[in-house]
Amino acid sequence: MSRVCELTGKKAMVGNNVSHALNRTKRKFNANLVKKRFYIPEEDSWVTLKVSTSALKTINKIGISAAIKEAKSKGFLKK
């Protein structure tokens, strides 16, 4: 499975390591992802999602049901 947040679509970015002598080499900035189980009371079921830590803050704020609904409307979640 790729390193992409299932709710926000965040994924790795590409950039440069810059040395003191300003030599540049390619590097990757990975998204801060965690695998987490959520309980959805409307469906009375558990779902496991790979989400970014910023998405966890959003889930804490608006709730898992609203976050999943928003992700489905944006096309990030296919379920």
N, C-alpha and C positions, 0 to 999 in steps of 0.2 A: 504494500500500500504506500502511496506517495505521501510526502510530508506537506499535506494541505489541510487547513482547518475546514471541517465539514459544515460549519455554520457561517463563517465569514469569507471563506475562500482565500485566506492568507496563505502564501507559499514563500519559498526561498527567493531571495533577491541576490543579484550578483554585484560584486564591487571589487575593490582593490585593497590589498595590504600595502601600506605605504611605509617604507623604512625611513630611518633618520636621513639617509642620503637621497630620499625621494624616489627610490626604486619602487616600481609598482608590479605586483603580481596578483593574479586573479584569486578571489576567494568567494565564498558563499555565505550569506547571512540567512541562516535557517530560522523559520518561525518557531516560537516557543510553544510547542504542542504538548498536550497531556491527553492520555486516554482515560475517559471518565464515564461512569455509569450514571444515568439519570432515570428517575422514576417519573412516569407520566401518569398522573391520576385520572385523566380523562379516558385513557385507553387501558388503565390498570395494568401497565406493563413497564418493564425496564428496557432501556435502550443504551447501547454503548456508542459513544462518539469520540472522535479524535478532534479536540478543540484547542484553540489557542487560549492562553491565559487571559487575554483581553476579552475573549468571548465568554469566559467563565464569569468575569465581572459583569458583563451584560446579562448573562443568565441570572445572576444573583439579583440584578436590578429589576428586570422585566419578567422573569420566570422562564422556565424551559419551554412551556407550550407556546408562548409568544415568540420566543427565539426560533423555535423550529418552524413555526408558521412563516416568519419573516425570511428564513433561509430557503424555504420551499418557493416563496414568491420570487426570490432573486435567482433561483435555479441552482443553488449550491447543494441542496439536499434533494435526492431523487426519490425518497421513500413516500 
